[in-house]
Amino acid sequence: MKILLMAAVALASFAVIAASGERVTSLDGEWQFARDGGAYTKVTVPHDWAIAGPFKKDGSSATGKLPWKGAGIYRRTFTASVPKDGGAERLEFDGVMARPEVFVNGIKVGGWDYGYMGFSCDISGAVRDGENELEVRASTLEHGSRWYPGGGIYRSVRLVECACGYTLPGTVLITTPDVTRDAATVHVEWRTADGRHEKSFVVSNPVLWSPETPQLYEVEVNGRTYRYGVRTCRFTADDGFHLNGRRYQLKGANLHADLGPLGMAFHKGAARRQLEILKDMGVNAIRTAHNPPDPQFLDLCDEMGFFVWDECFDKWNDTASRRADENLEEYVTRNLRALVRRDRNHPSVICWSISNEIAPAGDKNLDGQTRARVAAFAAAVRALDPTRPVGSGNCHPEWFRDRTVFDALDVTGWNYSHSYAEVHGWGPQPRAVVVTESAAAVSSSGWYGDFPPANKYDFATNVTEVSSFDNNAVPYGDIPDIEFERIARDGFCAGEFVWTGFDYLGEPSPYDYVIKGLEPARQSRSSYFGCVDLAGFPKNRFWLYRSHWNKKDHTVHIVANLGGGGSRAAWVYTDGEEAELFADGRSLGRRRKAAADDYSLDFMRVWPRRETCEENPYYAICDKYRLRWFDVPAGTKELVAVSYKGGREIGRAVKRAAGRPVRIESKLERERDGLLFFNIARVDASGTVVEDASEIVSFSVKGPGRIIAVGNGDARGYASFKATDSHPLYCGRALVIVRREGAGEISLTSE
């Protein structure tokens, strides 16, 4: 066996181990698809069979009011060469929703049960030389969900042709058991039909993987390249999370798997855009809420320097595609093992999560958590990867009576209400803890109303909007400022994962999870939780987090409503210590952030109601994290904020009242992995967005591209994401996603 070390791009090392060879062919692209016994049509895989809608006004708001329940069949042909002398051929699926069955030339070759988990099928006994017929059947009829799960072959498919001595799927394990600044020992093991193989080698002067230096190395095993990173990580009970011997605060975001207007159909360019936006916000960690992500998503996290809390399940019932007659322990263990085998070589993964918010087992909850189940599932994970901690996300107060149920976990995640502080003290020794869901603040993308909400329950139910003044949260949650203060005080906590980074389809709190009794047509169809809306446009809350989390770039952002009459409030979000606000050139005064060290966090349990937010003690902490003015004159046309740090100006922001709309403006973001994102806005003569514009805009593409989705960030909208020739504006804006289909310039016309 030959080991070859050599310099590669960006100082990476590359090792070659054996050489039996694998040939990988993508089977993405054109397939034939039939839904619920209907006629076959041409589709492009990855494909989400329900995202085109139509939205059903009387449908379930919890799952996005989209028709995801059903059964479908996918068909295509592929060309193969029958392996000789002990070789094999297999199909690899990164995700099919749900319970897929796979047939090659009419012979069933395999399938899987969990819709979020990838799988492979050995097709050696069914494949033939030349053209072959492939059929995939999927059904979501028995799948349960608390949000929109999509349907169909929504992730990539590959044909893998292997020569003699091929590596068995999921058996490659790369570890770095000995790491110093001078050298790192890399250990590689894998299995073939002949048994277990292993080899070690040394990387000299390794560049340690981190958010600042996401260095990746490569090793080739039997003709297939695997990437890895050199790093150490651990969660501690008294000092949070450590990477490479240095404490890191986890500034994390929860992300559901859907990609907004694209639905569940994965595209690397759309995921890259999400991560780029979150990195600009200051996010350094992602929780895959609450299911296994696409493998390419983890590739991006490796490359871009994100920590990942890799979560396998929400519940262990039908939300995991599990039927009531299937053994819980066997089902969960098998899928946990599949997750760990698939993802364990990603340096971005820092924790395995076995579940989220599962209540205690009992007569009415047979699928609940027990001490035995937690211990067994943690042991199953450690058997395949002893190098990473095992955790879970929790919220049920019943666990405060049974403090032993999580003893087998290395780190305990807790959701909301400062509960993690009490969990940290569960004896006899302190526990490592992290806030797996923080805040749960809600807001619309760009709607204000006349005044800021007076308390966190002060929702604009008459228009089913949520104020963009960032004063609202759901009953179990809090505004971001309170979470910032908790984390600042509790140095033992590893950090937080805000609920959520992006809006997602389904779970439309507060309409209808908080505001009960709304007729179906007034219930929203997607969430308000995101710091970024469903179209990828940052909300005001994005800038509040950015001002606190992004330590590389300065932030100055104005929150105000300059339309209509009456006195107005204005906030300034900045990393500066103070700011001066000018209204039409006249100073409204200079504000400095309060120390607020004596602020009582007992208000998290009180949530007082007052006539105005200015007199509500719940919002007193805001003066430490945002600057507030309550005396903006009626009719103000322009606000200018000038921010200072150490007495020096660090930046300024301008917000203008829009004039008469004069044109539609289209701005192209940079192209990402073959996707082009066009931001559409109705603007006045000066280029200011007309935030109350809502008319329908038409689109057409010139050049080698095709519009594949449109959206606008409106949680209440029923216009299809796939009606790509036009779409209504929301708060003056819309998004058009174009897929490149050849070389050359692409332009978009909007009118």
Salt bridges, closest charged atoms under 4 A:
GLU22 OE2 - ARG90 NH2 3.84
GLU22 OE1 - ARG224 NH1 3.30
ASP36 OD2 - ARG35 NE 2.95
GLU92 OE2 - ARG90 NE 3.11
GLU92 OE1 - ARG158 NE 2.98
GLU92 OE1 - ARG224 NH2 3.15
ASP94 OD1 - ARG158 NH2 2.84
GLU101 OE2 - LYS108 NZ 2.85
ASP113 OD2 - ARG334 NH2 2.68
GLU135 OE1 - ARG75 NE 2.75
GLU135 OE2 - ARG137 NE 2.72
GLU142 OE1 - ARG323 NH1 3.66
GLU161 OE1 - ARG23 NH2 2.70
GLU189 OE1 - HIS187 NE2 3.81
GLU189 OE1 - ARG196 NH2 3.15
GLU198 OE1 - HIS187 NE2 2.93
GLU198 OE2 - ARG196 NH1 3.17
GLU212 OE1 - ARG246 NH1 3.90
ASP239 OD2 - HIS242 NE2 2.89
ASP239 OD1 - ARG247 NE 3.28
GLU276 OE2 - ARG670 NH2 2.06
GLU276 OE1 - ARG672 NE 2.69
ASP280 OD1 - ARG546 NH2 3.09
ASP294 OD2 - ARG155 NE 3.73
ASP299 OD1 - ARG227 NH2 3.98
ASP299 OD1 - HIS346 ND1 3.97
ASP302 OD2 - HIS346 ND1 2.50
GLU303 OE2 - ARG227 NH2 2.98
GLU311 OE2 - ARG287 NH2 3.04
GLU311 OE1 - HIS290 ND1 2.72
ASP314 OD2 - ARG146 NE 2.89
ASP314 OD1 - LYS315 NZ 3.04
ASP325 OD1 - ARG323 NE 3.46
GLU326 OE2 - ARG99 NH2 2.77
GLU326 OE2 - ARG323 NH2 3.83
GLU329 OE2 - ARG373 NE 2.70
GLU330 OE2 - ARG334 NE 2.77
ASP343 OD1 - ARG342 NE 2.59
GLU357 OE1 - ARG146 NH2 3.92
ASP367 OD1 - ARG322 NH1 3.16
ASP385 OD2 - ARG388 NH1 2.84
GLU398 OE1 - HIS396 ND1 3.90
ASP407 OD2 - ARG371 NH2 3.52
ASP407 OD1 - ARG431 NH2 2.58
ASP410 OD2 - ARG382 NH2 3.02
GLU422 OE2 - ARG403 NH2 3.23
GLU437 OE2 - ARG287 NH1 3.00
GLU437 OE2 - HIS290 NE2 3.76
ASP450 OD1 - ARG568 NH2 3.72
GLU465 OE2 - ARG716 NH2 3.17
ASP470 OD1 - ARG541 NE 3.82
ASP478 OD1 - LYS456 NZ 3.90
ASP478 OD2 - ARG486 NH2 3.13
ASP481 OD1 - ARG626 NH2 2.71
GLU483 OE1 - ARG486 NH1 3.09
GLU485 OE2 - ARG489 NE 2.84
GLU485 OE1 - LYS624 NZ 2.93
ASP490 OD2 - HIS418 NE2 2.78
ASP503 OD2 - LYS539 NZ 2.98
GLU507 OE1 - HIS256 NE2 4.00
ASP553 OD2 - ARG546 NH2 3.91
ASP575 OD2 - HIS554 ND1 2.75
ASP575 OD2 - LYS645 NZ 3.31
GLU577 OE1 - ARG592 NH2 3.79
GLU578 OE1 - ARG590 NE 3.33
GLU578 OE2 - ARG592 NH1 3.43
ASP597 OD1 - LYS624 NZ 3.64
ASP623 OD1 - ARG628 NE 3.02
GLU638 OE2 - ARG656 NE 2.98
GLU649 OE2 - ARG652 NE 3.01
GLU665 OE2 - ARG663 NH2 3.30
GLU665 OE1 - LYS667 NZ 3.76
GLU669 OE1 - ARG273 NE 2.85
GLU669 OE1 - ARG672 NH1 2.89
GLU671 OE2 - ARG740 NE 2.91
ASP673 OD2 - ARG272 NE 2.63
GLU691 OE2 - LYS655 NZ 3.99
GLU695 OE2 - ARG682 NE 2.51
ASP714 OD1 - ARG716 NE 3.05
GLU741 OE2 - ARG706 NE 3.06
